[in-house]
């Protein structure tokens, strides 16, 4: 029997282009889950470099790691600072009306 070595999958390892980042963030936003959004921004931040993001936002690396984890609960102000520093933005879209019944 052969031993199989598995490694933990990390989204940050696959966010190589601006398009990768935009598609990943869009998919996470569609879930309408604040914890997922924070974690996705954390993945993007790690792919881009957390130290640089800390400098760009004026926040500490440790604070960013904590806020942008699945267990984090960043303020909207922090989310907006991080998104601006990462060069991405949120957008609004009208949802189709829910079926009555």
VOBA-1610 file (N, C-alpha, C; in pm, whole numbers, padded with zeros to 5 digits, always signed):
BEGIN
Unk+00084-00117+00000Unk+00000+00000+00000Unk+00089+00124+00000Unk+00056+00222-00081Unk+00133+00345-00093Unk+00074+00451-00001Unk+00162+00518+00071Unk+00116+00629+00154Unk+00091+00751+00065Unk-00022+00812+00085Unk-00057+00931+00008Unk-00044+01050+00101Unk+00032+01147+00057Unk+00048+01269+00136Unk-00042+01378+00078Unk-00130+01430+00160Unk-00221+01535+00118Unk-00179+01666+00183Unk-00200+01773+00113Unk-00173+01904+00172Unk-00303+01982+00176Unk-00310+02076+00267Unk-00430+02157+00282Unk-00442+02250+00162Unk-00563+02256+00104Unk-00588+02344-00009Unk-00603+02486+00042Unk-00537+02579-00023Unk-00541+02720+00018Unk-00577+02804-00104Unk-00690+02874-00095Unk-00734+02957-00207Unk-00628+03059-00247Unk-00553+03110-00150Unk-00452+03213-00180Unk-00348+03163-00281Unk-00324+03032-00283Unk-00227+02976-00378Unk-00276+02981-00522Unk-00405+03007-00543Unk-00464+03002-00676Unk-00513+03137-00725Unk-00485+03242-00650Unk-00527+03377-00687Unk-00409+03450-00749Unk-00379+03414-00873Unk-00258+03462-00939Unk-00277+03586-01024Unk-00400+03609-01069Unk-00425+03723-01157Unk-00538+03809-01101Unk-00549+03929-01155Unk-00659+04017-01115Unk-00793+03952-01146Unk-00801+03881-01259Unk-00924+03812-01297Unk-00958+03701-01198Unk-00857+03624-01154Unk-00880+03520-01053Unk-00940+03582-00928Unk-00883+03693-00886Unk-00927+03760-00764Unk-01070+03810-00779Unk-01100+03873-00892Unk-01234+03928-00914Unk-01339+03817-00918Unk-01309+03708-00985Unk-01404+03597-00995Unk-01426+03530-00860Unk-01320+03513-00784Unk-01330+03453-00651Unk-01414+03541-00559Unk-01385+03669-00560Unk-01459+03761-00474Unk-01605+03766-00515Unk-01633+03770-00644Unk-01772+03773-00692Unk-01847+03647-00649Unk-01784+03532-00660Unk-01849+03407-00618Unk-01878+03409-00468Unk-01787+03461-00389Unk-01808+03469-00245Unk-01918+03569-00210Unk-01923+03680-00280Unk-02028+03780-00255Unk-02166+03724-00285Unk-02177+03637-00384Unk-02306+03580-00421Unk-02366+03495-00308Unk-02282+03449-00217Unk-02330+03368-00105Unk-02396+03451+00004Unk-02375+03583+00000Unk-02437+03675+00097Unk-02406+03634+00242Unk-02279+03598+00266Unk-02233+03551+00396Unk-02117+03639+00441Unk-02139+03723+00543Unk-02033+03814+00588Unk-01904+03743+00629Unk-01915+03628+00693Unk-01794+03555+00734Unk-01717+03505+00613Unk-01788+03460+00511Unk-01723+03415+00389Unk-01655+03531+00318Unk-01719+03647+00315Unk-01658+03765+00254Unk-01529+03802+00326Unk-01532+03803+00459Unk-01411+03836+00536Unk-01301+03735+00508Unk-01335+03607+00507Unk-01235+03504+00480Unk-01179+03515+00339Unk-01266+03546+00241Unk-01221+03562+00103Unk-01125+03680+00090Unk-01157+03790+00156Unk-01065+03904+00155Unk-00933+03867+00221Unk-00940+03784+00324Unk-00816+03735+00386Unk-00734+03651+00290Unk-00800+03564+00213Unk-00730+03484+00112Unk-00663+03574+00009Unk-00737+03673-00038Unk-00683+03767-00137Unk-00567+03845-00078Unk-00582+03889+00045Unk-00476+03965+00112Unk-00350+03881+00126Unk-00364+03753+00162Unk-00246+03667+00173Unk-00182+03644+00037Unk-00265+03633-00068Unk-00210+03615-00202Unk-00132+03737-00247Unk-00178+03854-00207Unk-00114+03980-00247Unk+00000+04021-00154Unk-00007+03978-00027Unk+00095+04016+00071Unk+00033+04094+00185Unk+00021+04031+00299Unk-00045+04092+00415Unk+00033+04213+00466Unk+00164+04209+00460Unk+00245+04322+00510Unk+00218+04447+00428Unk+00213+04432+00297Unk+00186+04547+00211Unk+00045+04599+00235Unk-00050+04509+00252Unk-00188+04550+00279Unk-00196+04627+00411Unk-00123+04583+00510Unk-00121+04654+00638Unk-00070+04797+00618Unk+00036+04812+00541Unk+00089+04947+00514Unk-00013+05030+00438Unk-00077+04970+00338Unk-00173+05042+00254Unk-00299+05085+00329Unk-00339+05007+00429Unk-00462+05037+00502Unk-00437+05111+00632Unk-00314+05109+00681Unk-00284+05169+00811Unk-00326+05081+00928Unk-00360+04956+00899Unk-00398+04859+01001Unk-00280+04767+01029Unk-00281+04699+01142Unk-00171+04608+01174Unk-00191+04475+01102Unk-00080+04406+01075Unk-00088+04272+01014Unk-00171+04180+01101Unk-00144+04183+01232Unk-00214+04095+01324Unk-00364+04124+01323Unk-00398+04253+01323Unk-00538+04292+01319Unk-00605+04247+01191Unk-00533+04256+01079Unk-00588+04211+00951Unk-00609+04060+00950Unk-00509+03985+00997Unk-00525+03840+01003Unk-00646+03802+01085Unk-00664+03868+01198Unk-00777+03838+01287Unk-00909+03877+01221Unk-00917+03999+01168Unk-01042+04047+01109Unk-01081+03970+00984Unk-00981+03930+00905Unk-01008+03867+00776Unk-00997+03715+00782Unk-01041+03660+00893Unk-01048+03516+00907Unk-01195+03476+00909Unk-01222+03348+00897Unk-01361+03300+00901Unk-01427+03333+01034Unk-01346+03346+01140Unk-01400+03378+01272Unk-01403+03528+01298Unk-01342+03606+01210Unk-01335+03751+01228Unk-01471+03816+01206Unk-01481+03937+01257Unk-01604+04014+01238Unk-01565+04159+01211Unk-01505+04184+01093Unk-01457+04319+01066Unk-01570+04419+01048Unk-01541+04542+01081Unk-01639+04648+01058Unk-01649+04674+00908Unk-01756+04739+00869Unk-01772+04776+00728Unk-01658+04870+00687Unk-01615+04956+00777Unk-01505+05048+00747Unk-01378+04969+00715Unk-01351+04864+00790Unk-01233+04781+00764Unk-01246+04711+00630Unk-01364+04655+00602Unk-01388+04589+00473Unk-01362+04686+00358Unk-01414+04809+00370Unk-01398+04907+00264Unk-01253+04948+00247Unk-01179+04966+00358Unk-01036+04999+00350Unk-00958+04889+00280Unk-00987+04766+00319Unk-00916+04652+00261Unk-00948+04640+00112Unk-01075+04652+00077Unk-01112+04641-00064Unk-01047+04751-00147Unk-01046+04873-00095Unk-00982+04984-00168Unk-00833+04956-00187Unk-00768+04908-00082Unk-00624+04880-00091Unk-00596+04765-00188Unk-00689+04671-00198Unk-00672+04559-00290Unk-00713+04594-00433Unk-00775+04710-00450Unk-00814+04753-00584Unk-00941+04685-00634Unk-01027+04647-00541Unk-01156+04588-00580Unk-01268+04667-00515Unk-01389+04655-00571Unk-01501+04728-00514Unk-01626+04642-00513Unk-01714+04676-00422Unk-01846+04612-00418Unk-01935+04680-00521Unk-02037+04611-00563Unk-02136+04676-00648Unk-02274+04626-00609Unk-02373+04706-00636Unk-02511+04671-00603Unk-02581+04618-00728Unk-02671+04526-00705Unk-02748+04467-00813Unk-02889+04442-00761Unk-02988+04473-00841Unk-03127+04449-00802Unk-03155+04300-00817Unk-03212+04243-00712Unk-03249+04103-00715Unk-03386+04087-00781Unk-03409+03974-00847Unk-03542+03953-00902Unk-03643+03939-00788Unk-03767+03980-00811Unk-03866+03968-00704Unk-03887+03823-00665Unk-03909+03802-00536Unk-03934+03666-00488Unk-04074+03623-00527Unk-04087+03499-00562Unk-04219+03445-00598Unk-04307+03444-00473Unk-04426+03490-00488Unk-04520+03493-00376Unk-04577+03352-00357Unk-04592+03313-00234Unk-04657+03186-00212Unk-04599+03116-00105
//
